[in-house]
């Protein structure tokens, strides 16, 4: 009986010991598992904090980038507007330059034609001056010859009888008066022609034209005056063209 009780007691003690050991092992296992879990949670929390911090930095950086992008977009619009304005100015300047080139080319062509015309006019004026001098020489010779003829006729009249002398004397007086008037008229015409030429050489074309018109009023047969008026009118036109060209160049230089 005692052996049996001792046996059961040993078994009971063994079971109790085993149970205690089992509980102790489970407790240690639980402690170990709980410790690992806490450590992992701490690590995860640290990672979450790091991620949150990184997200905040990314959000801040994203905001700055959006802000910079908006500023760049504003600058781009301003630059586009400035580019458009400058491009329009360039087009306007090129158009103006093209128009000025065409106008300058046209004026240069007209100037070349005017220079050729002036050269021809100068040659014609030289010929007119030469012809005028020749005419003056011939006129002086004719006047000298007329005076000698009048003197000869006067001497011849004196040798005739009294009636013929009176008649011829009357005719001679009329002729002398007429010749005197013609001489005065011719002298006035020549004086006007000389003054007109001087005014023309001084480029006072309007005054020269006025003198030649006076010549034509006294002697419409003076075609020289009419021709010179046409030449002076051409010079006035040429002078106006030169002034227009000079004005155009001045505006271009500005």
C-alpha positions as CSV (number, residue, x, y, z in Angstrom):
1,X,0.0,0.0,0.0
2,X,2.8,2.4,0.9
3,X,4.6,1.4,-2.3
4,X,1.5,2.1,-4.3
5,X,1.1,5.5,-2.7
6,X,4.7,6.3,-3.1
7,X,4.4,5.4,-6.8
8,X,1.4,7.7,-7.2
9,X,3.1,10.4,-5.3
10,X,6.1,10.2,-7.6
11,X,3.9,10.3,-10.6
12,X,1.9,13.3,-9.2
13,X,5.1,15.1,-8.4
14,X,6.5,14.4,-11.8
15,X,3.3,15.7,-13.4
16,X,3.4,18.8,-11.3
17,X,7.0,19.4,-12.1
18,X,6.3,18.9,-15.8
19,X,3.4,21.3,-15.6
20,X,5.5,23.9,-13.8
21,X,8.2,23.5,-16.3
22,X,5.7,23.8,-19.2
23,X,4.2,26.9,-17.8
24,X,7.6,28.4,-17.2
25,X,8.6,27.6,-20.8
26,X,5.4,29.1,-22.2
27,X,6.0,32.2,-20.1
28,X,9.5,32.6,-21.3
29,X,8.3,32.0,-24.9
30,X,5.6,34.6,-24.5
31,X,8.1,37.1,-23.0
32,X,10.4,36.4,-25.9
33,X,7.7,36.8,-28.5
34,X,6.4,39.9,-26.9
35,X,9.8,41.4,-26.8
36,X,10.4,40.7,-30.5
37,X,7.0,42.2,-31.3
38,X,7.7,45.3,-29.4
39,X,11.0,45.7,-31.1
40,X,9.5,45.2,-34.5
41,X,6.8,47.7,-33.6
42,X,9.4,50.3,-32.6
43,X,11.3,49.7,-35.8
44,X,8.1,50.1,-37.8
45,X,7.2,53.3,-35.9
46,X,10.7,54.6,-36.6
47,X,10.2,53.8,-40.3
48,X,6.8,55.4,-40.3
49,X,8.2,58.5,-38.7
50,X,11.0,58.5,-41.3
51,X,8.5,58.0,-44.1
52,X,6.3,60.8,-42.7
53,X,9.2,63.1,-42.5
54,X,10.2,62.2,-46.0
55,X,6.6,62.7,-47.2
56,X,6.6,66.1,-45.5
57,X,9.9,67.0,-47.3
58,X,8.5,65.7,-50.5
59,X,5.3,67.7,-50.1
60,X,7.4,70.8,-49.3
61,X,9.6,70.2,-52.3
62,X,6.6,69.5,-54.5
63,X,5.1,72.8,-53.4
64,X,8.3,74.6,-54.2
65,X,8.5,72.9,-57.6
66,X,4.9,73.9,-58.4
67,X,5.7,77.4,-57.3
68,X,8.8,77.6,-59.4
69,X,6.8,76.1,-62.3
70,X,4.2,78.7,-62.0
71,X,6.8,81.5,-61.9
72,X,8.5,80.0,-65.0
73,X,5.2,79.8,-66.8
74,X,4.6,83.5,-66.0
75,X,8.1,84.4,-67.2
76,X,7.5,82.3,-70.4
77,X,4.3,84.2,-71.1
78,X,6.1,87.5,-70.6
79,X,8.9,86.4,-72.9
80,X,6.5,85.3,-75.5
81,X,4.7,88.7,-75.4
82,X,8.1,90.5,-75.6
83,X,9.1,88.2,-78.5
84,X,5.9,88.9,-80.3
85,X,6.3,92.7,-79.8
86,X,9.9,92.6,-81.0
87,X,9.0,90.4,-84.0
88,X,6.3,92.9,-85.0
89,X,8.8,95.8,-84.7
90,X,11.3,93.8,-86.8
91,X,8.6,93.3,-89.5
92,X,7.7,97.0,-89.4
93,X,11.3,98.0,-89.6
94,X,12.0,95.6,-92.5
95,X,8.9,96.9,-94.3
96,X,10.0,100.5,-93.8
97,X,13.5,99.7,-95.0
98,X,12.1,98.0,-98.1
99,X,9.9,101.1,-98.8
100,X,12.9,103.4,-98.2
101,X,15.1,101.3,-100.5
102,X,12.5,101.5,-103.2
103,X,12.0,105.2,-102.7
104,X,15.8,105.7,-102.7
105,X,16.3,103.6,-105.8
106,X,13.6,105.6,-107.5
107,X,15.0,108.9,-106.4
108,X,18.5,107.9,-107.4
109,X,17.2,106.9,-110.9
110,X,15.5,110.3,-111.2
111,X,18.6,112.0,-110.0
112,X,20.7,110.2,-112.6
113,X,18.2,111.3,-115.3
114,X,18.3,114.8,-113.9
115,X,22.0,114.9,-114.0
116,X,22.1,113.8,-117.6
117,X,19.4,116.4,-118.4
118,X,21.5,119.0,-116.6
119,X,24.6,118.1,-118.6
120,X,22.6,118.4,-121.8
121,X,21.2,121.7,-120.6
122,X,24.7,123.0,-119.8
123,X,25.9,122.1,-123.2
124,X,22.9,123.8,-124.8
125,X,23.4,126.9,-122.6
126,X,27.0,127.0,-123.7
127,X,25.9,126.8,-127.3
128,X,23.3,129.5,-126.6
129,X,25.9,131.7,-125.0
130,X,28.2,131.2,-128.0
131,X,25.4,132.0,-130.4
132,X,24.4,135.1,-128.4
133,X,27.9,136.4,-128.5
134,X,28.1,135.8,-132.2
135,X,24.8,137.6,-132.7
136,X,26.0,140.5,-130.6
137,X,29.1,140.7,-132.7
138,X,27.0,140.7,-135.9
139,X,24.6,143.2,-134.4
140,X,27.5,145.6,-133.6
141,X,28.9,145.2,-137.1
142,X,25.5,145.9,-138.6
143,X,25.0,148.9,-136.4
144,X,28.4,150.2,-137.4
145,X,27.6,149.5,-141.0
146,X,24.2,151.2,-140.6
147,X,25.8,154.3,-139.2
148,X,28.3,154.5,-142.0
149,X,25.5,154.0,-144.5
150,X,23.4,156.8,-142.9
151,X,26.4,159.1,-143.0
152,X,26.9,158.3,-146.7
153,X,23.3,158.9,-147.5
154,X,23.4,162.2,-145.6
155,X,26.4,163.4,-147.7
156,X,24.6,162.2,-150.9
157,X,21.4,164.1,-150.0
158,X,23.4,167.3,-149.5
159,X,24.5,167.1,-153.2
160,X,20.9,167.0,-154.5
161,X,18.6,169.9,-155.0
162,X,16.7,171.6,-152.2
163,X,13.4,169.7,-152.5
164,X,15.0,166.3,-152.6
165,X,17.2,167.4,-149.7
166,X,14.1,168.3,-147.6
167,X,12.3,165.1,-148.5
168,X,15.4,163.0,-147.8
169,X,16.1,164.9,-144.6
170,X,12.6,164.2,-143.4
171,X,13.0,160.5,-144.2
172,X,16.4,160.4,-142.6
173,X,15.0,161.9,-139.5
174,X,12.2,159.3,-139.3
175,X,14.7,156.6,-140.1
176,X,17.1,158.0,-137.5
177,X,14.3,158.2,-134.8
178,X,13.3,154.7,-135.7
179,X,16.8,153.4,-135.6
180,X,17.4,155.2,-132.3
181,X,14.3,153.6,-130.8
182,X,15.3,150.2,-132.2
183,X,18.8,150.7,-130.7
184,X,17.3,151.6,-127.3
185,X,15.0,148.6,-127.5
186,X,17.8,146.4,-128.6
187,X,20.1,147.7,-125.8
188,X,17.3,147.2,-123.2
189,X,16.8,143.7,-124.5
190,X,20.5,142.9,-124.4
191,X,20.7,144.3,-120.9
192,X,17.8,142.2,-119.8
193,X,19.4,139.1,-121.4
194,X,22.7,139.8,-119.6
195,X,20.9,140.2,-116.2
196,X,18.9,137.1,-116.8
197,X,22.1,135.1,-117.5
198,X,23.7,136.4,-114.4
199,X,20.7,135.5,-112.3
200,X,20.6,132.1,-113.8
201,X,24.3,131.5,-113.0
202,X,23.5,132.5,-109.4
203,X,20.7,129.9,-109.5
204,X,18.1,132.6,-109.0
205,X,15.9,130.8,-111.6
206,X,12.6,132.6,-110.9
207,X,14.2,136.1,-111.2
208,X,15.9,135.0,-114.4
209,X,12.6,133.7,-115.9
210,X,11.0,137.1,-115.0
211,X,13.8,138.9,-117.0
212,X,13.4,136.6,-120.0
213,X,9.7,137.2,-119.9
214,X,10.3,141.0,-120.1
215,X,12.6,140.3,-123.1
216,X,9.7,138.4,-124.9
217,X,7.3,141.3,-124.1
218,X,9.7,143.7,-125.8
219,X,10.7,141.4,-128.6
220,X,8.6,138.3,-129.2
221,X,11.1,137.2,-131.9
222,X,13.7,136.5,-129.2
223,X,13.3,132.7,-129.2
224,X,16.5,132.5,-127.1
225,X,14.6,133.9,-124.1
226,X,11.8,131.4,-124.6
227,X,14.2,128.5,-124.7
228,X,16.1,129.8,-121.7
229,X,12.8,130.0,-119.7
230,X,12.2,126.3,-120.4
231,X,15.7,125.4,-119.3
232,X,15.3,127.4,-116.0
233,X,12.0,125.7,-115.3
234,X,13.8,122.3,-115.7
235,X,16.5,123.5,-113.3
236,X,13.8,124.4,-110.7
237,X,12.3,120.9,-111.0
238,X,15.8,119.4,-110.6
239,X,16.5,121.5,-107.6
240,X,13.2,120.4,-106.0
241,X,14.1,116.7,-106.7
242,X,17.5,117.2,-105.0
243,X,15.9,118.8,-101.9
244,X,13.4,115.9,-101.7
245,X,16.3,113.3,-101.9
246,X,18.3,115.2,-99.3
247,X,15.2,115.3,-97.0
248,X,14.6,111.5,-97.5
249,X,18.3,110.8,-96.6
250,X,18.1,113.0,-93.5
251,X,15.0,111.1,-92.3
252,X,16.6,107.8,-93.0
253,X,19.7,108.8,-90.9
254,X,17.5,109.6,-88.0
